[in-house]
Amino acid sequence: MLFGDVSRPTDDDGRWWTYAQSLTKQPMKAMLTGPVTIVELVVSFATIFPAQHACRQIALAIRDEVADLEAAPPA
């Protein structure tokens, strides 16, 4: 249930991406689920937030995740 601001306490995806990239010499692409898809899944359950606000909150968390993936050192 979504009832407050969305946060991203750790950079788990960046660590997993860095580890996976270290296992290959080929370039890898990180894929993230977009905010609209996430909101559609969350709104299908009970939610207190309006969908537009929830989408914006999730998009901000994804923006931080993308920044961390871009900053991850190449393997």
Buried (B, 14 or more C-beta within 10 A) or exposed (E): EBEEEBEBEEBEBBEEBBEEBEEEEEEEEBEEEEBEEBBEEBBEEEBEBEBEBBBBBBBBBBEEBBEBBEEBEEE
